[in-house]
């Protein structure tokens, strides 16, 4: 499957496989070809194919970029300001914990 297969839990493998399949379905539903999405994401088509197969060796940023471009909502909001506010709250909690 991947070079890191033994490094991750079964749950992690399943979530990455699911995310890849969700990206593929969203791409297809939007009428985008692999090449269309790869160009928009500034990645090789082969990288997108790895994402859609749930390859664990793909950088997480590539999964997020593909998700964003096909309109997958991975968090409760797709508003960047709300994401920043949430991240700032988390940073504050981390600082208070340490």
C-alpha distances in whole Angstrom, upper triangle without the diagonal:
4,7,9,7,10,12,12,14,13,15,14,10,12,15,12,11,15,16,14,15,19,19,18,21,23,23,24,27,28,28,26,24,21,23,26,23,22,25,27,24,25,21,20,19,15,15,16,13,11,13,13,9,9,7,9,10,12,16,17,20,18,17,21,22,21,22,25,26,25,27,25,27,25,28,31,33,32,35,34,37,37,33,35,38,35,33,37,38,34,35,39,38,36,39,41,39,39
4,5,5,9,10,11,13,13,15,13,10,13,15,12,12,16,16,14,16,19,19,19,22,24,23,25,27,29,29,26,24,21,23,25,23,21,24,25,22,23,19,18,18,14,13,15,13,10,12,13,10,9,6,6,7,10,13,15,18,16,16,19,21,20,21,24,25,25,27,24,26,24,27,30,31,31,34,32,36,35,31,33,36,33,31,35,35,32,33,36,35,33,36,38,36,36
4,6,8,9,11,14,15,17,15,13,16,17,15,15,19,19,17,20,23,22,22,25,27,26,28,31,32,32,29,27,24,25,28,25,23,26,27,24,24,20,20,20,16,15,17,16,13,14,17,14,12,9,8,7,11,13,16,19,18,18,21,22,22,23,26,27,27,29,27,29,26,29,32,33,33,35,34,37,36,32,34,36,34,32,35,36,32,33,36,35,33,35,38,36,35
4,6,5,7,11,12,14,12,10,14,15,13,14,18,18,17,19,22,21,22,25,27,27,28,31,32,32,30,28,25,27,29,26,24,27,28,24,25,21,21,21,18,16,18,18,14,15,17,14,12,9,7,7,11,12,14,17,17,17,20,22,21,22,25,27,27,28,26,27,24,26,30,31,31,33,32,35,34,30,31,34,31,29,32,33,29,30,33,32,29,32,35,32,32
4,6,6,9,9,12,10,8,12,14,12,12,16,17,16,18,21,21,22,24,26,26,28,30,31,32,30,28,25,27,29,27,25,28,29,26,26,23,23,22,19,18,19,18,14,15,16,14,11,9,8,9,13,15,16,19,19,18,21,23,22,23,26,27,27,29,26,27,24,26,30,32,31,34,33,36,35,31,33,35,32,30,34,34,31,31,35,33,31,34,36,33,33
4,6,8,9,12,11,10,13,15,14,15,18,19,19,21,24,24,25,27,29,30,31,33,35,36,33,32,29,31,33,30,28,32,32,29,30,27,26,26,23,21,23,21,18,19,20,17,15,13,11,12,16,17,18,22,22,21,23,26,25,26,29,30,30,31,28,29,26,28,31,33,33,36,35,37,36,33,34,36,33,31,34,34,31,32,35,33,30,33,35,32,32
4,7,10,12,10,10,14,15,14,15,18,19,19,21,23,24,25,27,29,29,31,33,34,35,33,32,29,31,32,29,28,31,31,27,28,25,26,26,23,21,22,22,18,18,20,18,15,13,10,11,14,15,16,19,20,19,21,24,24,24,27,29,29,30,27,27,24,26,29,31,31,34,32,35,33,30,31,33,30,28,31,31,27,28,31,29,27,30,32,29,28
4,7,8,6,7,10,11,11,13,15,16,16,19,20,21,22,25,26,27,29,30,32,33,31,30,27,30,31,28,27,30,30,26,28,25,25,25,23,20,21,21,17,16,18,16,13,12,9,11,14,15,14,18,19,17,19,22,22,22,25,27,26,27,24,24,21,23,26,28,28,31,30,32,31,27,29,31,27,26,29,29,25,26,29,28,25,29,30,27,28
4,5,5,6,9,10,11,12,14,16,17,19,20,21,23,25,26,27,29,30,32,34,32,32,29,31,33,29,29,32,32,28,30,27,28,27,25,23,23,22,19,18,19,17,14,14,11,14,17,17,16,20,21,19,21,24,23,22,26,28,27,28,24,24,21,22,25,28,28,31,31,33,31,28,30,31,28,26,29,29,25,27,30,28,26,29,30,28,28
4,5,5,6,9,10,11,12,14,15,16,18,20,21,22,24,26,27,28,30,32,30,30,27,30,32,28,28,32,31,28,30,28,28,27,24,22,22,21,18,17,18,15,13,13,12,15,17,19,18,21,21,19,21,24,23,22,25,27,26,27,23,23,20,22,25,28,28,32,31,34,32,29,31,32,29,28,31,31,27,29,32,30,28,32,33,30,31
4,5,5,6,9,10,10,12,14,15,16,18,20,21,22,24,26,27,28,30,29,29,27,30,31,27,27,31,30,27,29,27,28,27,25,23,22,21,19,17,17,16,13,14,12,16,17,18,16,20,20,17,19,22,21,20,23,25,24,24,20,20,17,19,21,24,25,28,28,31,28,25,28,29,26,25,28,28,25,27,29,27,26,30,31,28,29
4,5,5,6,9,10,11,12,14,15,17,18,20,21,23,24,26,27,29,27,27,25,27,28,25,24,28,27,24,26,24,24,24,22,19,19,19,16,14,15,14,10,11,9,13,14,14,13,16,17,14,16,19,19,17,20,23,22,22,19,19,16,18,21,23,23,26,26,28,27,23,26,27,24,23,26,26,23,25,28,26,24,28,29,27,28
4,6,5,6,9,10,11,12,14,15,17,18,20,21,23,24,26,27,26,25,23,25,27,23,23,27,26,23,25,23,23,22,20,18,17,16,13,12,13,11,8,9,8,11,13,14,13,17,16,14,16,19,18,17,21,23,22,22,19,20,17,20,23,25,25,28,28,31,29,26,28,30,27,26,29,29,26,28,31,29,28,31,33,30,31
4,5,5,6,9,10,10,12,14,15,16,18,20,21,22,24,26,25,24,22,26,26,23,23,27,26,24,26,24,24,23,21,19,18,17,15,13,13,11,8,11,11,14,15,17,15,18,18,14,17,20,18,17,20,22,20,21,18,18,16,18,21,23,24,27,27,30,28,25,28,30,27,26,30,29,26,29,32,30,29,32,34,31,33
4,5,5,6,9,10,10,12,14,15,16,18,20,21,22,24,23,23,21,24,25,21,22,25,24,21,24,22,23,22,21,18,17,17,15,12,12,12,9,11,10,14,14,15,12,15,15,12,13,17,16,14,17,19,18,18,15,15,12,15,17,20,20,24,24,26,24,22,24,26,23,22,26,26,23,25,28,27,26,29,31,29,30
4,5,5,6,9,10,11,12,14,15,16,18,20,21,23,21,21,18,21,22,19,19,22,21,18,21,19,19,18,17,14,13,13,11,9,9,9,5,8,7,11,10,12,10,13,12,9,11,14,13,12,16,17,16,17,14,15,13,16,19,20,20,24,23,26,25,22,24,26,24,23,26,27,24,26,29,28,27,30,32,30,31
4,5,5,6,9,10,11,12,14,15,17,18,20,21,20,20,17,20,21,18,19,22,22,19,22,19,19,18,16,15,13,12,10,8,8,6,4,8,9,12,12,14,13,16,14,11,14,16,14,13,17,18,17,18,15,17,15,18,21,23,22,26,26,29,28,25,27,29,27,26,30,30,27,29,33,31,30,34,35,34,34
4,5,5,6,9,10,10,12,14,15,16,18,20,19,19,18,21,21,18,19,23,22,20,22,21,21,19,18,17,15,14,13,10,9,9,7,11,12,15,14,16,14,16,15,12,13,16,14,12,16,17,15,16,12,14,12,15,18,20,20,23,24,27,25,23,26,28,25,25,29,29,26,29,32,30,30,33,35,33,34
4,5,5,6,9,10,10,12,14,15,16,18,17,18,16,19,19,16,16,20,19,16,19,18,19,17,17,14,12,13,12,8,8,9,7,10,11,14,12,13,11,13,12,8,10,12,10,8,12,14,12,13,9,11,9,13,16,17,17,20,21,24,23,20,23,25,22,22,26,26,24,26,29,28,28,31,33,31,33
4,5,5,6,9,10,11,12,14,16,17,15,15,13,16,16,13,14,17,17,15,17,15,16,14,13,11,9,9,8,5,4,6,5,8,10,13,11,13,11,13,11,8,10,12,9,9,13,13,12,13,11,13,12,16,19,20,19,23,23,26,25,22,25,28,25,25,28,29,27,29,32,31,30,34,36,34,35
4,5,5,6,9,10,11,12,14,15,14,15,13,17,17,14,16,19,19,17,20,18,18,16,15,14,11,10,11,8,6,7,7,11,13,16,14,16,15,17,14,11,13,15,12,11,14,15,12,14,11,14,14,17,20,21,20,24,24,28,27,24,27,30,27,27,31,31,29,31,35,34,33,36,38,37,38
4,5,5,6,8,10,10,12,14,14,15,14,17,17,14,16,19,18,16,20,18,19,17,17,16,13,13,13,10,8,10,10,14,15,18,16,17,15,16,14,11,12,13,10,8,12,12,10,10,8,10,11,14,17,18,17,20,21,25,24,21,25,27,25,25,29,29,27,30,32,32,31,35,36,35,37
4,6,5,6,9,10,11,12,11,12,11,14,13,10,12,15,14,12,16,15,16,14,15,13,10,10,11,8,6,10,10,13,15,17,14,15,13,14,11,8,10,10,7,6,9,9,7,9,7,10,11,15,17,17,16,19,20,24,23,21,24,26,24,24,28,29,27,29,32,32,31,35,36,36,37
4,6,5,6,9,10,11,10,10,9,12,12,10,12,15,15,14,17,15,15,13,13,13,9,9,11,9,6,9,10,13,16,18,15,17,16,16,14,11,13,13,9,9,12,11,9,11,10,14,15,18,21,21,19,23,24,27,27,24,27,30,28,28,32,33,31,33,36,36,35,38,40,39,40
4,5,5,6,9,10,10,11,11,15,14,12,15,18,17,16,20,19,19,16,17,17,13,13,14,12,9,12,13,16,19,21,19,20,19,19,17,14,15,15,12,11,13,13,9,11,10,13,15,18,20,20,19,23,24,28,27,25,28,30,28,29,32,33,32,34,37,36,36,39,41,40,42
4,5,5,6,9,9,11,11,14,13,11,14,16,15,14,18,18,19,16,18,17,13,14,16,13,11,14,15,18,20,22,19,20,18,18,16,13,13,13,10,8,10,9,6,7,7,11,13,16,18,18,16,19,21,24,24,22,25,27,26,27,30,31,30,32,35,35,35,38,39,39,40
4,6,5,6,5,7,8,11,9,8,11,13,12,12,15,15,16,13,15,15,11,12,14,12,10,14,15,17,20,21,18,19,18,17,15,13,14,13,9,9,11,9,6,9,10,13,15,18,21,20,18,21,22,26,25,24,27,29,28,28,31,33,32,33,36,37,36,39,41,41,42
4,5,5,6,7,9,12,11,10,13,15,15,15,18,18,18,15,17,17,13,13,16,14,11,14,16,19,22,23,21,22,21,21,18,16,17,16,13,13,14,12,9,12,12,16,18,21,23,23,21,24,25,29,29,27,30,33,31,32,35,36,35,37,40,40,40,43,44,44,45
4,5,8,10,12,15,13,12,16,18,16,17,21,20,21,18,20,20,16,16,19,17,14,17,19,22,24,26,23,24,23,22,20,18,18,17,14,13,14,13,9,11,11,15,17,20,22,21,19,23,24,28,27,26,29,31,30,31,34,35,34,37,39,39,39,42,44,44,45
4,6,9,11,13,11,10,14,15,14,15,18,19,20,17,20,19,16,17,19,17,15,19,20,23,25,26,23,24,22,21,19,17,17,16,13,12,13,10,7,9,11,15,17,20,21,20,18,21,22,26,26,25,28,30,29,30,33,34,34,36,39,39,39,42,44,43,45
4,7,10,11,9,10,14,14,14,16,18,19,19,16,19,19,16,16,19,18,16,19,21,23,26,27,24,25,24,23,20,19,19,18,14,15,15,13,10,13,15,18,21,24,25,24,22,24,26,29,29,28,31,34,33,33,36,38,37,39,42,42,42,45,47,47,48
4,7,8,6,6,10,11,10,12,15,15,15,13,15,16,12,13,17,15,13,17,19,21,23,24,21,22,21,20,17,16,17,15,12,13,14,10,9,12,14,18,20,23,25,24,21,24,24,28,28,27,29,32,32,32,35,36,36,37,40,40,40,43,45,45,46
4,5,5,6,9,10,11,12,14,14,13,10,13,14,11,11,15,14,12,15,18,19,22,23,20,21,21,20,17,17,18,16,13,14,16,13,11,15,16,20,22,25,27,26,24,26,27,31,31,29,32,35,34,33,37,38,37,38,42,42,41,44,47,46,47
4,6,5,6,9,10,10,12,11,10,6,9,10,7,8,11,11,10,13,15,16,19,19,16,18,18,18,14,14,16,14,11,13,15,12,11,15,16,20,21,24,27,26,23,26,26,30,30,28,30,34,33,32,35,37,35,37,40,40,39,42,45,44,44
4,6,5,6,9,10,10,9,8,6,9,11,9,10,13,13,13,16,18,18,21,20,17,19,20,18,15,16,17,15,12,15,16,13,13,17,18,22,23,26,29,28,25,27,27,31,31,29,31,34,34,33,36,38,37,38,41,42,41,43,46,45,46
4,6,5,6,9,10,10,11,9,13,13,10,12,15,15,14,17,19,20,23,22,19,20,20,18,15,16,17,14,11,14,14,10,11,14,16,20,21,24,27,25,22,24,24,28,29,27,29,32,32,31,34,36,35,36,40,40,40,42,45,45,45
4,5,5,6,8,9,10,8,11,11,8,11,13,12,11,15,16,17,20,19,16,17,17,15,12,12,13,10,7,10,11,7,8,12,13,17,18,21,24,22,19,22,21,25,26,24,26,29,29,28,31,33,32,33,36,37,36,38,41,41,41
4,6,5,6,5,6,5,9,8,6,9,11,11,11,14,16,16,18,17,14,15,15,14,10,12,13,10,8,12,12,10,11,15,16,19,19,23,26,24,21,24,23,26,27,25,27,30,29,28,31,34,32,33,36,37,36,38,41,41,41
4,5,5,6,7,8,11,11,10,13,15,14,15,18,19,19,21,20,17,17,18,16,13,14,15,12,11,14,14,11,13,16,18,21,22,24,27,25,22,24,23,27,28,26,27,31,31,29,32,35,34,34,37,38,37,39,42,42,42
4,5,8,10,11,14,13,11,14,16,15,16,19,20,20,22,21,17,17,17,14,12,13,13,9,9,12,11,8,10,13,15,18,19,21,24,22,19,20,19,23,25,23,24,27,27,26,29,32,31,31,35,36,35,37,40,40,40
4,5,9,10,12,10,9,13,14,12,14,17,17,17,18,17,14,13,13,11,8,10,10,6,6,10,9,7,10,13,14,16,17,20,22,21,18,19,18,22,23,21,22,26,25,24,27,29,28,29,32,33,32,34,37,37,37
4,7,9,12,10,10,14,15,14,16,18,19,18,19,18,14,14,15,12,9,12,13,9,10,13,13,11,14,16,18,20,20,23,26,24,21,22,21,24,26,23,24,28,28,26,29,31,30,30,34,35,33,35,38,38,38
4,6,8,6,7,10,11,11,13,15,16,15,16,15,11,12,13,11,8,11,13,10,9,13,14,12,14,17,18,21,20,23,26,25,22,24,23,26,27,25,26,29,29,27,30,32,31,31,34,35,34,36,39,38,38
4,5,5,7,9,10,11,13,15,16,14,17,15,12,13,15,14,11,13,15,13,12,16,17,15,16,20,20,23,23,26,29,28,25,28,26,30,31,28,29,33,32,30,33,36,34,34,38,38,37,39,42,41,41
4,5,5,6,9,10,11,12,14,14,17,15,13,15,16,16,12,13,16,14,11,15,17,14,15,19,19,22,22,26,29,28,25,28,27,31,32,29,30,34,33,31,35,37,35,36,39,40,38,41,43,43,43
4,5,5,6,9,10,11,12,11,14,13,11,13,16,16,12,13,16,15,13,16,18,17,17,21,20,24,23,26,30,30,27,30,29,32,33,30,32,35,34,32,35,37,35,36,39,39,38,40,43,42,42
4,5,5,6,9,10,11,9,11,10,7,10,12,12,8,10,13,12,10,13,16,15,15,19,18,21,20,23,27,26,24,27,26,29,30,26,28,31,30,28,32,33,31,32,35,36,34,36,39,38,38
4,5,5,6,9,10,10,12,12,9,11,12,12,8,9,12,10,8,11,13,12,12,15,15,18,18,21,25,24,22,25,24,28,28,25,27,30,29,28,31,33,31,32,35,35,34,37,39,38,39
4,5,5,6,9,9,12,12,10,13,14,15,11,11,14,14,11,13,16,15,14,18,17,20,20,23,27,27,25,28,27,31,31,28,30,33,32,30,34,35,33,34,38,38,36,39,42,40,41
4,5,5,6,5,8,8,7,10,12,13,10,10,13,14,11,14,17,16,16,19,18,20,19,23,26,26,25,28,27,30,30,27,29,32,30,29,32,34,31,32,36,35,34,37,39,38,38
4,5,5,6,8,9,7,9,9,11,8,6,10,11,8,10,13,13,13,15,14,16,15,19,22,23,21,24,23,27,27,24,26,29,27,25,29,30,28,29,33,32,31,34,36,35,35
4,5,8,11,12,10,13,13,14,11,9,12,13,9,10,14,14,12,15,13,16,16,19,23,23,21,25,25,28,28,25,28,30,28,28,31,32,30,32,35,35,33,37,39,37,38
4,6,9,11,10,14,14,16,13,11,15,16,13,14,17,17,16,18,17,19,18,22,25,26,25,28,28,31,31,28,30,33,30,29,33,34,32,33,36,36,34,38,40,38,39
4,6,9,8,11,11,13,12,9,13,14,12,13,16,17,16,18,16,18,16,19,23,24,23,26,26,29,28,25,27,30,28,26,30,31,28,30,33,32,31,34,36,34,35
4,6,6,9,10,13,11,10,14,15,14,15,18,19,18,21,18,20,18,22,25,26,25,28,27,30,30,26,28,31,29,27,31,32,29,30,33,33,31,34,36,34,35
4,6,8,9,12,11,10,13,16,15,16,19,20,20,22,19,21,18,21,24,25,25,28,26,29,29,25,27,29,27,25,29,29,26,27,31,30,28,31,33,31,31
4,6,9,12,11,11,14,15,15,17,19,20,21,23,21,22,20,23,26,27,26,28,27,30,30,26,27,30,28,26,29,30,27,28,31,31,28,31,34,32,32
4,6,8,7,8,11,12,12,13,16,17,18,20,18,20,17,20,24,24,23,25,24,27,27,23,25,28,26,24,27,29,26,26,30,30,28,30,33,32,32
4,5,6,7,9,10,11,13,15,16,18,19,18,19,16,19,22,22,21,23,21,24,24,21,22,25,23,21,24,26,23,23,27,27,25,27,30,29,28
4,5,5,6,9,10,11,12,14,16,17,15,15,13,15,19,19,18,20,18,21,21,17,19,22,20,17,21,22,20,20,24,24,22,25,28,26,27
4,5,5,6,9,10,10,12,14,15,14,15,13,15,18,18,16,18,16,19,19,16,17,20,19,17,20,22,20,20,24,24,23,25,28,27,27
4,5,5,6,8,10,11,12,14,13,15,14,16,20,19,17,19,18,21,22,18,20,23,22,20,23,25,23,24,27,28,26,29,32,31,31
4,6,5,6,9,10,11,12,11,12,11,14,17,17,16,18,17,21,21,17,19,22,21,19,23,24,22,23,27,27,26,28,31,30,31
4,6,5,6,9,10,10,9,10,8,11,15,14,12,15,14,17,17,14,16,19,17,16,20,21,20,21,24,24,24,26,29,28,29
4,5,5,6,9,10,10,11,11,14,17,16,13,15,14,17,18,15,17,20,19,18,21,24,22,23,26,27,26,29,31,31,32
4,5,5,6,9,9,11,11,14,18,17,14,17,16,20,20,18,20,23,22,21,25,26,25,26,29,30,29,32,34,34,34
4,6,5,6,5,8,8,11,14,13,11,15,15,18,18,16,18,21,20,19,23,24,23,24,28,28,27,30,32,32,33
4,6,5,6,7,8,11,13,12,9,12,12,15,16,14,16,19,18,18,21,23,22,23,26,27,27,29,32,32,33
4,5,8,10,12,14,17,15,12,14,14,18,19,17,19,22,22,21,25,26,26,27,30,31,30,33,35,35,36
4,6,9,11,14,16,15,12,16,16,20,20,19,21,24,23,23,26,28,27,29,32,32,32,35,37,37,38
4,6,9,12,13,12,9,12,14,17,17,16,19,21,20,21,24,25,25,27,29,30,30,33,35,35,36
4,6,9,11,11,9,13,14,18,17,15,18,20,19,20,23,24,23,25,28,28,28,31,33,32,34
4,6,7,7,6,10,12,15,13,12,16,17,16,17,20,21,20,22,25,25,25,28,30,30,31
4,7,8,8,12,12,15,13,11,15,16,14,15,18,19,17,20,22,22,22,25,27,26,28
4,5,7,10,11,13,10,8,12,13,11,12,15,15,15,17,20,19,20,23,24,24,26
4,7,9,11,12,9,9,13,13,11,13,16,15,15,18,20,19,21,24,24,25,27
4,5,8,9,7,7,11,11,10,12,15,15,16,18,20,20,22,24,25,26,28
4,6,9,8,8,11,12,12,13,16,17,18,20,22,22,23,26,27,28,30
4,6,5,6,9,10,11,12,14,16,17,19,20,22,23,25,26,27,29
4,5,5,6,9,10,10,12,14,15,16,18,20,21,22,24,26,27
4,5,5,6,9,10,10,12,14,15,16,19,20,21,23,24,26
4,5,5,6,9,10,11,12,14,15,17,18,20,21,23,25
4,5,5,6,9,10,11,12,14,15,16,18,20,21,23
4,5,5,6,9,10,10,12,14,15,16,18,20,21
4,5,5,6,9,10,11,13,14,15,17,18,20
4,5,5,6,9,10,11,12,14,15,17,19
4,5,5,6,9,10,10,12,14,15,17
4,5,5,6,9,10,10,12,14,16
4,5,5,6,9,10,11,12,14
4,5,5,6,9,10,10,12
4,5,5,6,9,10,11
4,5,5,6,9,10
4,5,5,6,9
4,5,5,6
4,5,5
4,6
4
